[in-house]
Amino acid sequence: MTTTTKKSVATVTPVKEVETKKAEIMSYVLTMPDGTIIEGSTSIRQFQANEVKKFQNSGFQVKVSNGNYSGNIMIIDGLKQVRL
């Protein structure tokens, strides 16, 4: 009985570096009335377009919760507003 073993050869093709924009990150630290501290970060995103007023905003939005406290943080970047 003869066994044949084949060596597998992996080839690596270099990938072109794609120029990407650096993600804009917002970090936050919240101190609640009971002393609880919530830390985190979120990246910028586009919000739903306002078809009536003909513009679209971008900004930061994150839901935070810890124990008895929960809510949303929303910050709009007025410089990134786009007219439709």
Contacts in CASP RR format, 6 or more apart in sequence:
PFRMAT RR
TARGET T0000
AUTHOR 0000-0000-0000
METHOD contacts of the structure
MODEL  1
MTTTTKKSVATVTPVKEVETKKAEIMSYVLTMPDGTIIEGSTSIRQFQAN
EVKKFQNSGFQVKVSNGNYSGNIMIIDGLKQVRL
23 43 0 8 1.000
23 44 0 8 1.000
24 43 0 8 1.000
24 44 0 8 1.000
25 41 0 8 1.000
25 42 0 8 1.000
25 43 0 8 1.000
25 44 0 8 1.000
26 41 0 8 1.000
26 42 0 8 1.000
26 43 0 8 1.000
26 44 0 8 1.000
26 60 0 8 1.000
26 75 0 8 1.000
27 39 0 8 1.000
27 40 0 8 1.000
27 41 0 8 1.000
28 38 0 8 1.000
28 39 0 8 1.000
28 40 0 8 1.000
28 41 0 8 1.000
28 42 0 8 1.000
28 62 0 8 1.000
28 64 0 8 1.000
28 73 0 8 1.000
29 37 0 8 1.000
29 38 0 8 1.000
29 39 0 8 1.000
29 40 0 8 1.000
30 37 0 8 1.000
30 38 0 8 1.000
30 39 0 8 1.000
30 64 0 8 1.000
31 37 0 8 1.000
32 38 0 8 1.000
32 66 0 8 1.000
32 69 0 8 1.000
34 68 0 8 1.000
36 66 0 8 1.000
36 67 0 8 1.000
36 69 0 8 1.000
38 64 0 8 1.000
38 66 0 8 1.000
38 69 0 8 1.000
40 62 0 8 1.000
42 60 0 8 1.000
42 61 0 8 1.000
42 62 0 8 1.000
42 73 0 8 1.000
43 60 0 8 1.000
44 58 0 8 1.000
44 59 0 8 1.000
44 60 0 8 1.000
44 77 0 8 1.000
44 80 0 8 1.000
45 58 0 8 1.000
45 59 0 8 1.000
45 60 0 8 1.000
45 61 0 8 1.000
46 56 0 8 1.000
46 57 0 8 1.000
46 58 0 8 1.000
46 59 0 8 1.000
47 56 0 8 1.000
47 57 0 8 1.000
47 58 0 8 1.000
47 59 0 8 1.000
47 61 0 8 1.000
47 76 0 8 1.000
48 56 0 8 1.000
49 55 0 8 1.000
49 56 0 8 1.000
49 84 0 8 1.000
50 56 0 8 1.000
50 57 0 8 1.000
51 84 0 8 1.000
54 83 0 8 1.000
54 84 0 8 1.000
55 81 0 8 1.000
55 82 0 8 1.000
55 83 0 8 1.000
55 84 0 8 1.000
56 81 0 8 1.000
56 82 0 8 1.000
56 84 0 8 1.000
57 76 0 8 1.000
57 77 0 8 1.000
57 78 0 8 1.000
57 80 0 8 1.000
57 81 0 8 1.000
58 76 0 8 1.000
58 77 0 8 1.000
58 80 0 8 1.000
58 81 0 8 1.000
58 82 0 8 1.000
59 74 0 8 1.000
59 75 0 8 1.000
59 76 0 8 1.000
59 77 0 8 1.000
59 80 0 8 1.000
60 73 0 8 1.000
60 74 0 8 1.000
60 75 0 8 1.000
60 77 0 8 1.000
61 72 0 8 1.000
61 73 0 8 1.000
61 74 0 8 1.000
61 75 0 8 1.000
62 72 0 8 1.000
62 73 0 8 1.000
63 70 0 8 1.000
63 71 0 8 1.000
63 72 0 8 1.000
64 70 0 8 1.000
64 71 0 8 1.000
64 72 0 8 1.000
64 73 0 8 1.000
65 71 0 8 1.000
END
